[in-house]
Amino acid sequence: MELLIVFVSIFLSSIALYYIIKYAVRNGINESMLASDEQREESDDDTPQKECPQCEKAHDFDYPKCPHCAHEYETLK
Ligand SMILES: [Zn+2]
């Protein structure tokens, strides 16, 4: 009887996995929009890059502070 439960579990897991993969592939086009800030800093999209004056690493222009060393930029507002 336990064996049946195991088989049913594997079967349901397979179906769930199928839908997860299908969903992921369908949304792959919007990958760059869904990417988190951590992933975005390394992406090679067309976001302008700037170089941190403290650690000299490049990251997206629109960061209020450096994601690498947490150096805060002075806002001119
Ligand atoms: Zn930095």
N, CA, C, O and the ligand as a Tripos MOL2 file, in Angstrom:
@<TRIPOS>MOLECULE
protein
  309   307    78     0     0
PROTEIN
NO_CHARGES

@<TRIPOS>ATOM
      1 N           0.8370   -1.2160    0.0000 N.3       1 MET1
      2 CA          0.0000    0.0000    0.0000 C.3       1 MET1
      3 C           0.8660    1.2590    0.0000 C.2       1 MET1
      4 O           0.5560    2.2500   -0.6610 O.2       1 MET1
      5 N           1.9590    1.1900    0.7590 N.am      2 GLU2
      6 CA          2.8870    2.3300    0.7560 C.3       2 GLU2
      7 C           3.4580    2.5660   -0.6430 C.2       2 GLU2
      8 O           3.6980    3.7030   -1.0490 O.2       2 GLU2
      9 N           3.6670    1.4810   -1.3570 N.am      3 LEU3
     10 CA          4.2320    1.5790   -2.7040 C.3       3 LEU3
     11 C           3.3120    2.3770   -3.6250 C.2       3 LEU3
     12 O           3.7730    3.1580   -4.4570 O.2       3 LEU3
     13 N           2.0200    2.1710   -3.4650 N.am      4 LEU4
     14 CA          1.0480    2.9040   -4.2750 C.3       4 LEU4
     15 C           1.1430    4.4050   -3.9990 C.2       4 LEU4
     16 O           1.0980    5.2250   -4.9160 O.2       4 LEU4
     17 N           1.2760    4.7450   -2.7130 N.am      5 ILE5
     18 CA          1.3880    6.1600   -2.3290 C.3       5 ILE5
     19 C           2.6310    6.7810   -2.9520 C.2       5 ILE5
     20 O           2.6010    7.9180   -3.4240 O.2       5 ILE5
     21 N           3.7290    6.0170   -2.9470 N.am      6 VAL6
     22 CA          4.9840    6.4950   -3.5510 C.3       6 VAL6
     23 C           4.7830    6.7530   -5.0410 C.2       6 VAL6
     24 O           5.2080    7.7870   -5.5580 O.2       6 VAL6
     25 N           4.1420    5.8250   -5.7240 N.am      7 PHE7
     26 CA          3.9080    5.9780   -7.1720 C.3       7 PHE7
     27 C           3.0300    7.1940   -7.4660 C.2       7 PHE7
     28 O           3.3000    7.9610   -8.3910 O.2       7 PHE7
     29 N           1.9740    7.3580   -6.6630 N.am      8 VAL8
     30 CA          1.0810    8.5050   -6.8530 C.3       8 VAL8
     31 C           1.8350    9.8050   -6.6200 C.2       8 VAL8
     32 O           1.6520   10.7730   -7.3580 O.2       8 VAL8
     33 N           2.6860    9.8290   -5.5910 N.am      9 SER9
     34 CA          3.4820   11.0230   -5.2820 C.3       9 SER9
     35 C           4.4020   11.3820   -6.4360 C.2       9 SER9
     36 O           4.5030   12.5470   -6.8190 O.2       9 SER9
     37 N           5.0730   10.3790   -6.9890 N.am     10 ILE10
     38 CA          5.9840   10.6030   -8.1210 C.3      10 ILE10
     39 C           5.2000   11.1190   -9.3240 C.2      10 ILE10
     40 O           5.6530   12.0250  -10.0240 O.2      10 ILE10
     41 N           4.0340   10.5440   -9.5600 N.am     11 PHE11
     42 CA          3.1870   10.9420  -10.6780 C.3      11 PHE11
     43 C           2.7670   12.4030  -10.5510 C.2      11 PHE11
     44 O           2.8660   13.1720  -11.5070 O.2      11 PHE11
     45 N           2.2950   12.7790   -9.3550 N.am     12 LEU12
     46 CA          1.8520   14.1540   -9.1290 C.3      12 LEU12
     47 C           3.0230   15.1330   -9.2190 C.2      12 LEU12
     48 O           2.8770   16.2430   -9.7310 O.2      12 LEU12
     49 N           4.1750   14.7140   -8.7190 N.am     13 SER13
     50 CA          5.3730   15.5570   -8.7950 C.3      13 SER13
     51 C           5.7610   15.8170  -10.2430 C.2      13 SER13
     52 O           6.1600   16.9240  -10.6050 O.2      13 SER13
     53 N           5.6380   14.7790  -11.0640 N.am     14 SER14
     54 CA          5.9690   14.9090  -12.4800 C.3      14 SER14
     55 C           5.0540   15.9230  -13.1590 C.2      14 SER14
     56 O           5.5080   16.7460  -13.9540 O.2      14 SER14
     57 N           3.7730   15.8560  -12.8430 N.am     15 ILE15
     58 CA          2.8090   16.7990  -13.4270 C.3      15 ILE15
     59 C           3.1250   18.2170  -12.9740 C.2      15 ILE15
     60 O           3.1290   19.1450  -13.7830 O.2      15 ILE15
     61 N           3.3910   18.3850  -11.6810 N.am     16 ALA16
     62 CA          3.7290   19.7010  -11.1340 C.3      16 ALA16
     63 C           4.9730   20.2570  -11.8110 C.2      16 ALA16
     64 O           5.0120   21.4280  -12.1890 O.2      16 ALA16
     65 N           5.9880   19.4150  -11.9630 N.am     17 LEU17
     66 CA          7.2470   19.8210  -12.5920 C.3      17 LEU17
     67 C           7.0120   20.2460  -14.0380 C.2      17 LEU17
     68 O           7.5930   21.2230  -14.5110 O.2      17 LEU17
     69 N           6.1540   19.5020  -14.7360 N.am     18 TYR18
     70 CA          5.8280   19.8240  -16.1310 C.3      18 TYR18
     71 C           5.2460   21.2310  -16.2430 C.2      18 TYR18
     72 O           5.6350   22.0070  -17.1160 O.2      18 TYR18
     73 N           4.3080   21.5500  -15.3450 N.am     19 TYR19
     74 CA          3.6770   22.8610  -15.3940 C.3      19 TYR19
     75 C           4.6320   23.9770  -14.9810 C.2      19 TYR19
     76 O           4.5770   25.0840  -15.5160 O.2      19 TYR19
     77 N           5.5040   23.6740  -14.0250 N.am     20 ILE20
     78 CA          6.4950   24.6710  -13.5900 C.3      20 ILE20
     79 C           7.4280   25.0170  -14.7410 C.2      20 ILE20
     80 O           7.7140   26.1890  -14.9880 O.2      20 ILE20
     81 N           7.9010   23.9910  -15.4420 N.am     21 ILE21
     82 CA          8.8130   24.2070  -16.5730 C.3      21 ILE21
     83 C           8.0970   24.9530  -17.6950 C.2      21 ILE21
     84 O           8.6520   25.8690  -18.3010 O.2      21 ILE21
     85 N           6.8630   24.5480  -17.9600 N.am     22 LYS22
     86 CA          6.0650   25.1890  -19.0000 C.3      22 LYS22
     87 C           5.8630   26.6760  -18.6910 C.2      22 LYS22
     88 O           5.9700   27.5300  -19.5710 O.2      22 LYS22
     89 N           5.5700   26.9580  -17.4260 N.am     23 TYR23
     90 CA          5.3740   28.3410  -16.9780 C.3      23 TYR23
     91 C           6.6690   29.1400  -17.1060 C.2      23 TYR23
     92 O           6.6630   30.2900  -17.5460 O.2      23 TYR23
     93 N           7.7730   28.5160  -16.7170 N.am     24 ALA24
     94 CA          9.0710   29.1970  -16.7680 C.3      24 ALA24
     95 C           9.4580   29.5290  -18.2040 C.2      24 ALA24
     96 O           9.9520   30.6220  -18.4800 O.2      24 ALA24
     97 N           9.2350   28.5900  -19.1150 N.am     25 VAL25
     98 CA          9.5800   28.7970  -20.5190 C.3      25 VAL25
     99 C           8.7110   29.8970  -21.1220 C.2      25 VAL25
    100 O           9.1940   30.7470  -21.8710 O.2      25 VAL25
    101 N           7.4320   29.8680  -20.7870 N.am     26 ARG26
    102 CA          6.5060   30.8580  -21.3290 C.3      26 ARG26
    103 C           6.8750   32.2680  -20.8840 C.2      26 ARG26
    104 O           6.6860   33.2300  -21.6280 O.2      26 ARG26
    105 N           7.4100   32.3870  -19.6470 N.am     27 ASN27
    106 CA          7.7710   33.6910  -19.1080 C.3      27 ASN27
    107 C           9.2470   34.0270  -19.3260 C.2      27 ASN27
    108 O           9.7430   35.0310  -18.8140 O.2      27 ASN27
    109 N           9.9330   33.1950  -20.0780 N.am     28 GLY28
    110 CA         11.3570   33.4180  -20.3240 C.3      28 GLY28
    111 C          11.6370   34.7270  -21.0300 C.2      28 GLY28
    112 O          12.7060   35.3140  -20.8610 O.2      28 GLY28
    113 N          10.6650   35.1930  -21.8320 N.am     29 ILE29
    114 CA         10.8300   36.4440  -22.5760 C.3      29 ILE29
    115 C          10.9570   37.6240  -21.6170 C.2      29 ILE29
    116 O          11.6900   38.5780  -21.8770 O.2      29 ILE29
    117 N          10.2300   37.5420  -20.5040 N.am     30 ASN30
    118 CA         10.2450   38.6320  -19.5330 C.3      30 ASN30
    119 C          11.3030   38.4410  -18.4510 C.2      30 ASN30
    120 O          11.2320   39.0610  -17.3900 O.2      30 ASN30
    121 N          12.2620   37.5990  -18.7170 N.am     31 GLU31
    122 CA         13.2800   37.2550  -17.7250 C.3      31 GLU31
    123 C          13.9850   38.4840  -17.1580 C.2      31 GLU31
    124 O          14.1830   38.6000  -15.9480 O.2      31 GLU31
    125 N          14.3590   39.3930  -18.0480 N.am     32 SER32
    126 CA         15.1030   40.5670  -17.5950 C.3      32 SER32
    127 C          14.2440   41.4580  -16.7030 C.2      32 SER32
    128 O          14.7660   42.1230  -15.8080 O.2      32 SER32
    129 N          12.9130   41.4780  -16.9410 N.am     33 MET33
    130 CA         12.0260   42.3060  -16.1250 C.3      33 MET33
    131 C          11.8030   41.6830  -14.7550 C.2      33 MET33
    132 O          11.6010   42.3890  -13.7670 O.2      33 MET33
    133 N          11.8400   40.3450  -14.7030 N.am     34 LEU34
    134 CA         11.5840   39.6510  -13.4470 C.3      34 LEU34
    135 C          12.8480   39.4640  -12.6090 C.2      34 LEU34
    136 O          12.7800   39.1170  -11.4300 O.2      34 LEU34
    137 N          13.9860   39.6970  -13.2290 N.am     35 ALA35
    138 CA         15.2470   39.4800  -12.5200 C.3      35 ALA35
    139 C          15.3650   40.3950  -11.3030 C.2      35 ALA35
    140 O          14.9630   41.5580  -11.3450 O.2      35 ALA35
    141 N          15.9020   39.8730  -10.2570 N.am     36 SER36
    142 CA         16.0910   40.6660   -9.0460 C.3      36 SER36
    143 C          17.2680   41.6150   -9.2180 C.2      36 SER36
    144 O          18.0100   41.5210  -10.1960 O.2      36 SER36
    145 N          17.4330   42.5160   -8.2810 N.am     37 ASP37
    146 CA         18.5160   43.4980   -8.3430 C.3      37 ASP37
    147 C          19.8860   42.8220   -8.3860 C.2      37 ASP37
    148 O          20.8000   43.3070   -9.0540 O.2      37 ASP37
    149 N          20.0260   41.7180   -7.6830 N.am     38 GLU38
    150 CA         21.3120   41.0160   -7.6420 C.3      38 GLU38
    151 C          21.6770   40.5010   -9.0310 C.2      38 GLU38
    152 O          22.8290   40.5880   -9.4560 O.2      38 GLU38
    153 N          20.6650   39.9580   -9.7370 N.am     39 GLN39
    154 CA         20.9150   39.4360  -11.0690 C.3      39 GLN39
    155 C          21.0890   40.5730  -12.0630 C.2      39 GLN39
    156 O          21.8670   40.4680  -13.0110 O.2      39 GLN39
    157 N          20.3640   41.6510  -11.8430 N.am     40 ARG40
    158 CA         20.3460   42.7640  -12.7830 C.3      40 ARG40
    159 C          21.7210   43.4310  -12.8810 C.2      40 ARG40
    160 O          22.1080   43.9080  -13.9480 O.2      40 ARG40
    161 N          22.4400   43.4600  -11.7870 N.am     41 GLU41
    162 CA         23.7270   44.1420  -11.7920 C.3      41 GLU41
    163 C          24.7240   43.4780  -12.7410 C.2      41 GLU41
    164 O          25.6330   44.1290  -13.2560 O.2      41 GLU41
    165 N          24.5420   42.1660  -12.9680 N.am     42 GLU42
    166 CA         25.4530   41.4460  -13.8380 C.3      42 GLU42
    167 C          24.8970   41.2550  -15.2480 C.2      42 GLU42
    168 O          25.5790   40.7200  -16.1220 O.2      42 GLU42
    169 N          23.6720   41.6880  -15.4630 N.am     43 SER43
    170 CA         23.0680   41.5050  -16.7720 C.3      43 SER43
    171 C          23.7170   42.4300  -17.7910 C.2      43 SER43
    172 O          24.2270   43.4980  -17.4520 O.2      43 SER43
    173 N          23.6870   41.9960  -19.0530 N.am     44 ASP44
    174 CA         24.2790   42.8170  -20.1090 C.3      44 ASP44
    175 C          23.1900   43.4600  -20.9590 C.2      44 ASP44
    176 O          23.3210   43.5680  -22.1780 O.2      44 ASP44
    177 N          22.1250   43.8820  -20.3080 N.am     45 ASP45
    178 CA         21.0840   44.6140  -21.0410 C.3      45 ASP45
    179 C          21.5580   46.0450  -21.2750 C.2      45 ASP45
    180 O          22.7170   46.3640  -21.0130 O.2      45 ASP45
    181 N          20.6790   46.9020  -21.7620 N.am     46 ASP46
    182 CA         21.1110   48.2400  -22.1470 C.3      46 ASP46
    183 C          21.0020   49.2700  -21.0360 C.2      46 ASP46
    184 O          21.0100   50.4720  -21.3000 O.2      46 ASP46
    185 N          20.8980   48.8040  -19.7780 N.am     47 THR47
    186 CA         20.8980   49.7460  -18.6630 C.3      47 THR47
    187 C          22.2760   50.3910  -18.5500 C.2      47 THR47
    188 O          23.2860   49.6870  -18.5310 O.2      47 THR47
    189 N          22.3310   51.7210  -18.4750 N.am     48 PRO48
    190 CA         23.6460   52.3780  -18.3680 C.3      48 PRO48
    191 C          24.3960   51.9330  -17.1080 C.2      48 PRO48
    192 O          23.8020   51.7450  -16.0460 O.2      48 PRO48
    193 N          25.6710   51.7750  -17.2490 N.am     49 GLN49
    194 CA         26.5070   51.3320  -16.1370 C.3      49 GLN49
    195 C          27.3290   52.5060  -15.5990 C.2      49 GLN49
    196 O          27.6680   53.4410  -16.3250 O.2      49 GLN49
    197 N          27.6340   52.4240  -14.3110 N.am     50 LYS50
    198 CA         28.5620   53.3880  -13.7410 C.3      50 LYS50
    199 C          29.5430   52.6540  -12.8620 C.2      50 LYS50
    200 O          29.2770   51.5430  -12.4040 O.2      50 LYS50
    201 N          30.6630   53.2720  -12.6340 N.am     51 GLU51
    202 CA         31.7140   52.6140  -11.8690 C.3      51 GLU51
    203 C          31.7640   53.2010  -10.4620 C.2      51 GLU51
    204 O          31.7850   54.4170  -10.2720 O.2      51 GLU51
    205 N          31.7830   52.3100   -9.4970 N.am     52 CYS52
    206 CA         31.8380   52.7460   -8.1020 C.3      52 CYS52
    207 C          33.1960   53.3870   -7.8070 C.2      52 CYS52
    208 O          34.2310   52.8000   -8.1200 O.2      52 CYS52
    209 N          33.2070   54.5850   -7.2070 N.am     53 PRO53
    210 CA         34.4850   55.2350   -6.9100 C.3      53 PRO53
    211 C          35.2540   54.5510   -5.7800 C.2      53 PRO53
    212 O          36.4540   54.7680   -5.6100 O.2      53 PRO53
    213 N          34.5550   53.7360   -5.0220 N.am     54 GLN54
    214 CA         35.2040   53.1130   -3.8620 C.3      54 GLN54
    215 C          35.8260   51.7520   -4.2000 C.2      54 GLN54
    216 O          36.9950   51.5060   -3.9050 O.2      54 GLN54
    217 N          35.0170   50.8580   -4.8330 N.am     55 CYS55
    218 CA         35.5380   49.5180   -5.1340 C.3      55 CYS55
    219 C          35.8470   49.3500   -6.6240 C.2      55 CYS55
    220 O          36.3920   48.3280   -7.0410 O.2      55 CYS55
    221 N          35.4880   50.3790   -7.4340 N.am     56 GLU56
    222 CA         35.7990   50.4140   -8.8680 C.3      56 GLU56
    223 C          35.1440   49.2910   -9.6630 C.2      56 GLU56
    224 O          35.6480   48.8980  -10.7160 O.2      56 GLU56
    225 N          34.0110   48.7670   -9.1580 N.am     57 LYS57
    226 CA         33.2700   47.7600   -9.9060 C.3      57 LYS57
    227 C          32.0810   48.4190  -10.5990 C.2      57 LYS57
    228 O          31.4810   49.3530  -10.0670 O.2      57 LYS57
    229 N          31.7480   47.9260  -11.7850 N.am     58 ALA58
    230 CA         30.6450   48.4900  -12.5510 C.3      58 ALA58
    231 C          29.3150   47.9090  -12.0900 C.2      58 ALA58
    232 O          29.2290   46.7370  -11.7260 O.2      58 ALA58
    233 N          28.2920   48.7350  -12.1120 N.am     59 HIS59
    234 CA         26.9360   48.2880  -11.7940 C.3      59 HIS59
    235 C          25.9570   49.2320  -12.4560 C.2      59 HIS59
    236 O          26.3580   50.2540  -13.0140 O.2      59 HIS59
    237 N          24.6590   48.8970  -12.4010 N.am     60 ASP60
    238 CA         23.6530   49.7210  -13.0710 C.3      60 ASP60
    239 C          23.6470   51.1660  -12.5540 C.2      60 ASP60
    240 O          23.8480   51.4240  -11.3670 O.2      60 ASP60
    241 N          23.4170   52.0660  -13.4540 N.am     61 PHE61
    242 CA         23.4700   53.5010  -13.1850 C.3      61 PHE61
    243 C          22.4810   53.9450  -12.1040 C.2      61 PHE61
    244 O          22.7570   54.8590  -11.3270 O.2      61 PHE61
    245 N          21.3120   53.2730  -12.0710 N.am     62 ASP62
    246 CA         20.2310   53.7570  -11.2080 C.3      62 ASP62
    247 C          20.2860   53.2750   -9.7520 C.2      62 ASP62
    248 O          19.3120   53.4280   -9.0150 O.2      62 ASP62
    249 N          21.3920   52.7100   -9.3440 N.am     63 TYR63
    250 CA         21.4910   52.2780   -7.9450 C.3      63 TYR63
    251 C          21.7700   53.4700   -7.0350 C.2      63 TYR63
    252 O          22.6510   54.2810   -7.3200 O.2      63 TYR63
    253 N          21.0170   53.5740   -5.9390 N.am     64 PRO64
    254 CA         21.3060   54.6450   -4.9870 C.3      64 PRO64
    255 C          22.5930   54.3900   -4.2090 C.2      64 PRO64
    256 O          23.2310   55.3160   -3.7080 O.2      64 PRO64
    257 N          22.9620   53.1020   -4.1210 N.am     65 LYS65
    258 CA         24.2670   52.7860   -3.5340 C.3      65 LYS65
    259 C          24.8670   51.5570   -4.1920 C.2      65 LYS65
    260 O          24.1620   50.7560   -4.8050 O.2      65 LYS65
    261 N          26.1710   51.4200   -4.0560 N.am     66 CYS66
    262 CA         26.8910   50.3380   -4.7280 C.3      66 CYS66
    263 C          26.4570   48.9830   -4.1710 C.2      66 CYS66
    264 O          26.4830   48.7870   -2.9560 O.2      66 CYS66
    265 N          26.0560   48.0330   -5.0430 N.am     67 PRO67
    266 CA         25.6460   46.6980   -4.5730 C.3      67 PRO67
    267 C          26.8280   45.8430   -4.1550 C.2      67 PRO67
    268 O          26.6390   44.7960   -3.5360 O.2      67 PRO67
    269 N          28.0280   46.2600   -4.4760 N.am     68 HIS68
    270 CA         29.2180   45.4620   -4.1530 C.3      68 HIS68
    271 C          29.7970   45.8340   -2.7870 C.2      68 HIS68
    272 O          30.0920   44.9580   -1.9750 O.2      68 HIS68
    273 N          29.9580   47.1380   -2.5380 N.am     69 CYS69
    274 CA         30.6050   47.5570   -1.2970 C.3      69 CYS69
    275 C          29.6850   48.4370   -0.4540 C.2      69 CYS69
    276 O          30.0880   48.9100    0.6090 O.2      69 CYS69
    277 N          28.4360   48.6650   -0.9220 N.am     70 ALA70
    278 CA         27.4400   49.4560   -0.1940 C.3      70 ALA70
    279 C          27.8280   50.9250   -0.0540 C.2      70 ALA70
    280 O          27.3360   51.6230    0.8320 O.2      70 ALA70
    281 N          28.7020   51.3800   -0.9220 N.am     71 HIS71
    282 CA         29.0520   52.8000   -0.9420 C.3      71 HIS71
    283 C          27.8310   53.6130   -1.3760 C.2      71 HIS71
    284 O          27.2420   53.3440   -2.4240 O.2      71 HIS71
    285 N          27.4570   54.5940   -0.5780 N.am     72 GLU72
    286 CA         26.2730   55.3900   -0.9040 C.3      72 GLU72
    287 C          26.6500   56.6250   -1.7060 C.2      72 GLU72
    288 O          27.6040   57.3330   -1.3830 O.2      72 GLU72
    289 N          25.8690   56.8680   -2.7700 N.am     73 TYR73
    290 CA         26.0970   58.0390   -3.5900 C.3      73 TYR73
    291 C          25.3260   59.2160   -3.0140 C.2      73 TYR73
    292 O          24.2640   59.0500   -2.4150 O.2      73 TYR73
    293 N          25.8650   60.3760   -3.1990 N.am     74 GLU74
    294 CA         25.1750   61.5790   -2.7600 C.3      74 GLU74
    295 C          24.1500   61.9670   -3.8090 C.2      74 GLU74
    296 O          24.4950   62.2390   -4.9590 O.2      74 GLU74
    297 N          22.8870   61.9900   -3.4060 N.am     75 THR75
    298 CA         21.8420   62.4040   -4.3290 C.3      75 THR75
    299 C          21.7900   63.9170   -4.4060 C.2      75 THR75
    300 O          21.9430   64.6100   -3.4000 O.2      75 THR75
    301 N          21.5720   64.4200   -5.6070 N.am     76 LEU76
    302 CA         21.6000   65.8590   -5.8170 C.3      76 LEU76
    303 C          20.2000   66.4730   -5.7620 C.2      76 LEU76
    304 O          19.9590   67.5360   -6.3350 O.2      76 LEU76
    305 N          19.2860   65.8020   -5.0740 N.am     77 LYS77
    306 CA         17.9250   66.3260   -4.9850 C.3      77 LYS77
    307 C          17.7550   67.2220   -3.7520 C.2      77 LYS77
    308 O          16.6690   67.7500   -3.5180 O.2      77 LYS77
    309 ZN         31.4310   49.8680   -4.6110 Zn       78 ZN78
@<TRIPOS>BOND
     1     1     2 1
     2     2     3 1
     3     3     4 2
     4     3     5 am
     5     5     6 1
     6     6     7 1
     7     7     8 2
     8     7     9 am
     9     9    10 1
    10    10    11 1
    11    11    12 2
    12    11    13 am
    13    13    14 1
    14    14    15 1
    15    15    16 2
    16    15    17 am
    17    17    18 1
    18    18    19 1
    19    19    20 2
    20    19    21 am
    21    21    22 1
    22    22    23 1
    23    23    24 2
    24    23    25 am
    25    25    26 1
    26    26    27 1
    27    27    28 2
    28    27    29 am
    29    29    30 1
    30    30    31 1
    31    31    32 2
    32    31    33 am
    33    33    34 1
    34    34    35 1
    35    35    36 2
    36    35    37 am
    37    37    38 1
    38    38    39 1
    39    39    40 2
    40    39    41 am
    41    41    42 1
    42    42    43 1
    43    43    44 2
    44    43    45 am
    45    45    46 1
    46    46    47 1
    47    47    48 2
    48    47    49 am
    49    49    50 1
    50    50    51 1
    51    51    52 2
    52    51    53 am
    53    53    54 1
    54    54    55 1
    55    55    56 2
    56    55    57 am
    57    57    58 1
    58    58    59 1
    59    59    60 2
    60    59    61 am
    61    61    62 1
    62    62    63 1
    63    63    64 2
    64    63    65 am
    65    65    66 1
    66    66    67 1
    67    67    68 2
    68    67    69 am
    69    69    70 1
    70    70    71 1
    71    71    72 2
    72    71    73 am
    73    73    74 1
    74    74    75 1
    75    75    76 2
    76    75    77 am
    77    77    78 1
    78    78    79 1
    79    79    80 2
    80    79    81 am
    81    81    82 1
    82    82    83 1
    83    83    84 2
    84    83    85 am
    85    85    86 1
    86    86    87 1
    87    87    88 2
    88    87    89 am
    89    89    90 1
    90    90    91 1
    91    91    92 2
    92    91    93 am
    93    93    94 1
    94    94    95 1
    95    95    96 2
    96    95    97 am
    97    97    98 1
    98    98    99 1
    99    99   100 2
   100    99   101 am
   101   101   102 1
   102   102   103 1
   103   103   104 2
   104   103   105 am
   105   105   106 1
   106   106   107 1
   107   107   108 2
   108   107   109 am
   109   109   110 1
   110   110   111 1
   111   111   112 2
   112   111   113 am
   113   113   114 1
   114   114   115 1
   115   115   116 2
   116   115   117 am
   117   117   118 1
   118   118   119 1
   119   119   120 2
   120   119   121 am
   121   121   122 1
   122   122   123 1
   123   123   124 2
   124   123   125 am
   125   125   126 1
   126   126   127 1
   127   127   128 2
   128   127   129 am
   129   129   130 1
   130   130   131 1
   131   131   132 2
   132   131   133 am
   133   133   134 1
   134   134   135 1
   135   135   136 2
   136   135   137 am
   137   137   138 1
   138   138   139 1
   139   139   140 2
   140   139   141 am
   141   141   142 1
   142   142   143 1
   143   143   144 2
   144   143   145 am
   145   145   146 1
   146   146   147 1
   147   147   148 2
   148   147   149 am
   149   149   150 1
   150   150   151 1
   151   151   152 2
   152   151   153 am
   153   153   154 1
   154   154   155 1
   155   155   156 2
   156   155   157 am
   157   157   158 1
   158   158   159 1
   159   159   160 2
   160   159   161 am
   161   161   162 1
   162   162   163 1
   163   163   164 2
   164   163   165 am
   165   165   166 1
   166   166   167 1
   167   167   168 2
   168   167   169 am
   169   169   170 1
   170   170   171 1
   171   171   172 2
   172   171   173 am
   173   173   174 1
   174   174   175 1
   175   175   176 2
   176   175   177 am
   177   177   178 1
   178   178   179 1
   179   179   180 2
   180   179   181 am
   181   181   182 1
   182   182   183 1
   183   183   184 2
   184   183   185 am
   185   185   186 1
   186   186   187 1
   187   187   188 2
   188   187   189 am
   189   189   190 1
   190   190   191 1
   191   191   192 2
   192   191   193 am
   193   193   194 1
   194   194   195 1
   195   195   196 2
   196   195   197 am
   197   197   198 1
   198   198   199 1
   199   199   200 2
   200   199   201 am
   201   201   202 1
   202   202   203 1
   203   203   204 2
   204   203   205 am
   205   205   206 1
   206   206   207 1
   207   207   208 2
   208   207   209 am
   209   209   210 1
   210   210   211 1
   211   211   212 2
   212   211   213 am
   213   213   214 1
   214   214   215 1
   215   215   216 2
   216   215   217 am
   217   217   218 1
   218   218   219 1
   219   219   220 2
   220   219   221 am
   221   221   222 1
   222   222   223 1
   223   223   224 2
   224   223   225 am
   225   225   226 1
   226   226   227 1
   227   227   228 2
   228   227   229 am
   229   229   230 1
   230   230   231 1
   231   231   232 2
   232   231   233 am
   233   233   234 1
   234   234   235 1
   235   235   236 2
   236   235   237 am
   237   237   238 1
   238   238   239 1
   239   239   240 2
   240   239   241 am
   241   241   242 1
   242   242   243 1
   243   243   244 2
   244   243   245 am
   245   245   246 1
   246   246   247 1
   247   247   248 2
   248   247   249 am
   249   249   250 1
   250   250   251 1
   251   251   252 2
   252   251   253 am
   253   253   254 1
   254   254   255 1
   255   255   256 2
   256   255   257 am
   257   257   258 1
   258   258   259 1
   259   259   260 2
   260   259   261 am
   261   261   262 1
   262   262   263 1
   263   263   264 2
   264   263   265 am
   265   265   266 1
   266   266   267 1
   267   267   268 2
   268   267   269 am
   269   269   270 1
   270   270   271 1
   271   271   272 2
   272   271   273 am
   273   273   274 1
   274   274   275 1
   275   275   276 2
   276   275   277 am
   277   277   278 1
   278   278   279 1
   279   279   280 2
   280   279   281 am
   281   281   282 1
   282   282   283 1
   283   283   284 2
   284   283   285 am
   285   285   286 1
   286   286   287 1
   287   287   288 2
   288   287   289 am
   289   289   290 1
   290   290   291 1
   291   291   292 2
   292   291   293 am
   293   293   294 1
   294   294   295 1
   295   295   296 2
   296   295   297 am
   297   297   298 1
   298   298   299 1
   299   299   300 2
   300   299   301 am
   301   301   302 1
   302   302   303 1
   303   303   304 2
   304   303   305 am
   305   305   306 1
   306   306   307 1
   307   307   308 2
@<TRIPOS>SUBSTRUCTURE
     1 MET1         2 RESIDUE 1 A MET
     2 GLU2         6 RESIDUE 1 A GLU
     3 LEU3        10 RESIDUE 1 A LEU
     4 LEU4        14 RESIDUE 1 A LEU
     5 ILE5        18 RESIDUE 1 A ILE
     6 VAL6        22 RESIDUE 1 A VAL
     7 PHE7        26 RESIDUE 1 A PHE
     8 VAL8        30 RESIDUE 1 A VAL
     9 SER9        34 RESIDUE 1 A SER
    10 ILE10       38 RESIDUE 1 A ILE
    11 PHE11       42 RESIDUE 1 A PHE
    12 LEU12       46 RESIDUE 1 A LEU
    13 SER13       50 RESIDUE 1 A SER
    14 SER14       54 RESIDUE 1 A SER
    15 ILE15       58 RESIDUE 1 A ILE
    16 ALA16       62 RESIDUE 1 A ALA
    17 LEU17       66 RESIDUE 1 A LEU
    18 TYR18       70 RESIDUE 1 A TYR
    19 TYR19       74 RESIDUE 1 A TYR
    20 ILE20       78 RESIDUE 1 A ILE
    21 ILE21       82 RESIDUE 1 A ILE
    22 LYS22       86 RESIDUE 1 A LYS
    23 TYR23       90 RESIDUE 1 A TYR
    24 ALA24       94 RESIDUE 1 A ALA
    25 VAL25       98 RESIDUE 1 A VAL
    26 ARG26      102 RESIDUE 1 A ARG
    27 ASN27      106 RESIDUE 1 A ASN
    28 GLY28      110 RESIDUE 1 A GLY
    29 ILE29      114 RESIDUE 1 A ILE
    30 ASN30      118 RESIDUE 1 A ASN
    31 GLU31      122 RESIDUE 1 A GLU
    32 SER32      126 RESIDUE 1 A SER
    33 MET33      130 RESIDUE 1 A MET
    34 LEU34      134 RESIDUE 1 A LEU
    35 ALA35      138 RESIDUE 1 A ALA
    36 SER36      142 RESIDUE 1 A SER
    37 ASP37      146 RESIDUE 1 A ASP
    38 GLU38      150 RESIDUE 1 A GLU
    39 GLN39      154 RESIDUE 1 A GLN
    40 ARG40      158 RESIDUE 1 A ARG
    41 GLU41      162 RESIDUE 1 A GLU
    42 GLU42      166 RESIDUE 1 A GLU
    43 SER43      170 RESIDUE 1 A SER
    44 ASP44      174 RESIDUE 1 A ASP
    45 ASP45      178 RESIDUE 1 A ASP
    46 ASP46      182 RESIDUE 1 A ASP
    47 THR47      186 RESIDUE 1 A THR
    48 PRO48      190 RESIDUE 1 A PRO
    49 GLN49      194 RESIDUE 1 A GLN
    50 LYS50      198 RESIDUE 1 A LYS
    51 GLU51      202 RESIDUE 1 A GLU
    52 CYS52      206 RESIDUE 1 A CYS
    53 PRO53      210 RESIDUE 1 A PRO
    54 GLN54      214 RESIDUE 1 A GLN
    55 CYS55      218 RESIDUE 1 A CYS
    56 GLU56      222 RESIDUE 1 A GLU
    57 LYS57      226 RESIDUE 1 A LYS
    58 ALA58      230 RESIDUE 1 A ALA
    59 HIS59      234 RESIDUE 1 A HIS
    60 ASP60      238 RESIDUE 1 A ASP
    61 PHE61      242 RESIDUE 1 A PHE
    62 ASP62      246 RESIDUE 1 A ASP
    63 TYR63      250 RESIDUE 1 A TYR
    64 PRO64      254 RESIDUE 1 A PRO
    65 LYS65      258 RESIDUE 1 A LYS
    66 CYS66      262 RESIDUE 1 A CYS
    67 PRO67      266 RESIDUE 1 A PRO
    68 HIS68      270 RESIDUE 1 A HIS
    69 CYS69      274 RESIDUE 1 A CYS
    70 ALA70      278 RESIDUE 1 A ALA
    71 HIS71      282 RESIDUE 1 A HIS
    72 GLU72      286 RESIDUE 1 A GLU
    73 TYR73      290 RESIDUE 1 A TYR
    74 GLU74      294 RESIDUE 1 A GLU
    75 THR75      298 RESIDUE 1 A THR
    76 LEU76      302 RESIDUE 1 A LEU
    77 LYS77      306 RESIDUE 1 A LYS
    78 ZN78       309 GROUP 0 **** ****
